[in-house]
Amino acid sequence: STDRIILDPGFGFAKNTQHNYELFKRLPELLNLQYPLLVGVSRKSMVGHILNQPVDQRLYGSLALAVMALERGAKILRVHDVEQTMDVLKIFNAVQSSAKE
């Protein structure tokens, strides 16, 4: 049934860096399909290309993209650094909640 469908744009799979940036920029367009959006960009090469950092040094870039993904409508994040991402999400959710009051 359709209530078990999640959209995963597949960052990094059969895409070059420019494709990934364009896909990320256009994430809100996928919301028109009305399925939950999963984003997995944690430690991806698109972060490494911007920061010129190896995989184990991409935390801050991954956190930035996590927040940007949420702002673009993602409902599910696939991450490596769970504790740090949760801290960022607490801040994001607090601000989002206060904006609705």
KAURLIN-V916002 format. One record per helix or strand. SS is the DSSP state (@ for helix, = for strand). FROM is the first residue (numbers start at 1). TO is the last residue. If there is no record, write none. Layout:
BEGIN
((SS;FROM;TO) (SS;FROM;TO))
END
This chain:
BEGIN
((@;2;4) (=;6;8) (@;17;25) (@;27;33) (=;36;39) (@;45;51) (@;55;57) (@;59;71) (=;76;77) (@;82;100))
END
